[in-house]
Amino acid sequence: MKRMEKSTTVVRNLDSKPEGLARVEWRMFVNKETAQERMNVCWACPNLNSVRVCRKCWCLMPVKTKLAAMSCPLGYWTAESNYVHTE
């Protein structure tokens, strides 16, 4: 079996859910409410500079607050799981 045929077979097998197993999806972003809550915390933090960059991690916070795997370096907000169980 050629390499491309093998990978295609694996993808087809992932599309069908075996009986009794939950389907898991990966997500990169948090919902809008969570992103806004995180950004509100950042607005109140003295480490946020005028161009919305954190002085502790040097990240652009309007972007970082939307990513599920990211967390505040000072512990004000935490990362969320990127995996969501679906029916």
N, C-alpha and C positions, 0 to 999 in steps of 0.2 A: 504494500500500500504506500502510495506517495505521501510525502509530508503534508501537502495541502489537503489531501483526502482525509488524513487522520484528524487534522484540526477541525475540519468541517463536521466530521462525525461527533467530535466532542461537543461542539456548539449545539448540534441538534439534540444530543443527549441532555444538555443543560436546560433546554427549553421544556422538556417534559419532566414534570415533578413526580418522583416516586411516591407511592401511597404512604401516608403517615409522616412524611417529612414536610416541614414548613419551607416555604420559599423565602429566601433572604435577598434583599436588594441593598446595594451600596449607594449611599448618597454623599455628595460632596458638600452641599450647602445646608445651613440651618434654615428654619422658616423665617419669615419677615419679622415676626414679633420677637423671636430670640435675638436676631441680629440687631434690632432696635434697642432691646434691653441691654445687650452688651455695649453698644455704642453709647448709650446713656451713661453707663458706668465710666466709660472712657472720657466722656465730656467732663465729668466731675473729678477726674484724676489730674493731679498737678504735673504728671509726667507726659501729658499730651501737649505737643507743641502747636504752634499756630497753623501749620500745614497738615495737621492731623496725623502726625507720625509719633509713635510712642518712643520716649527717650530711653526706655529700658531694653526693648527688643528691636527697635528701629524699623518696625513694620508700619505700613500704611493701614491705619486702623479701620477705615470704611471697607477695606477689602478683607482684612483678617477677621473682623467680627462676623462675616458671613460664612466663613469656612468651618465646617463641623469639627474637623480634627484639631483646630487651633484652640489655645487657651491663653489667658493672661499670664505674663511672667511673674506678676505679683500675687496671683491667685484670686483676683476679684471675680473671674468667671472661668469656667472649666470647659474642656473639650467635650463634645457629645459623641456617642457611638456613631460610626459611619454606616453601620449595618442595621437595617430595619426588617423585621419579620413581617411578611405579608401573607395573606390567605391564598 
